[in-house]
Every structure is written in structure tokens, then in C-alpha cells.
Amino acid sequence: MAVNNPGLSQRRQNVQQAEDLLSEIKERANTAHDENNVFMMSIYTELLKVASPIVTKAIVRVGREETSDINKKHKELRQQVRANAPSEA
């Protein structure tokens, strides 16, 4: 299960790697433009069209997972407090 649900630090590292990948593609596209390399520019443009939405969705998903983890911990804490509270009759 650890493979499917990596820890917070691993998820953040994955997001950073995905953002770095997009940045690298954009830098290469800019370099191709500066060098008037139409062929490579077209490849980088197509890569960005595909990769950008995938990375954006992944980043948003990680944010939702982090929020879900926090909500789960909060729920568990509330249940623990209720279980330890003296019962009022």
C-alpha cells in the first residue's frame, strides 16, 4: 500500500519533479525559438500540450490527498477526544 499512497514528503517531491519537467520543456522550447529551430519547437509545443494538463491534474490531486489526510486525522482526533471524555448523564 505504501507504493500506491506515498508519504507527504514523497508526494511533494513528485510534484516538484513534475513541475521541473514542465519547466525544462518550456526552457527547451524557448531555446528552440531563439535558435529558429522550427522542428524542435513544434515537438516541444506538442509535448507541452500533452504534459501540462497531466501535471496540473496531478498537482491538484496531491493537494486534495493532503487535505483528505488532514481531515482524516482531525476526525480521528475528535473521536479519540470523545472516547476519552467523561460521560455526562
C-alpha positions, 0 to 999 in steps of 0.5 A, spaced: 500 500 500 505 504 501 507 504 493 500 506 491 499 512 497 506 515 498 508 519 504 507 527 504 514 528 503 514 523 497 508 526 494 511 533 494 517 531 491 513 528 485 510 534 484 516 538 484 519 533 479 513 534 475 513 541 475 521 541 473 519 537 467 514 542 465 519 547 466 525 544 462 520 543 456 518 550 456 526 552 457 527 547 451 522 550 447 524 557 448 531 555 446 528 552 440 525 559 438 531 563 439 535 558 435 529 558 429 529 551 430 522 550 427 522 542 428 524 542 435 519 547 437 513 544 434 515 537 438 516 541 444 509 545 443 506 538 442 509 535 448 507 541 452 500 540 450 500 533 452 504 534 459 501 540 462 494 538 463 497 531 466 501 535 471 496 540 473 491 534 474 496 531 478 498 537 482 491 538 484 490 531 486 496 531 491 493 537 494 486 534 495 490 527 498 493 532 503 487 535 505 483 528 505 489 526 510 488 532 514 481 531 515 482 524 516 486 525 522 482 531 525 476 526 525 480 521 528 482 526 533 475 528 535 473 521 536 479 519 540 477 526 544 470 523 545 472 516 547 476 519 552 471 524 555 467 523 561 460 521 560 455 526 562 448 523 564 
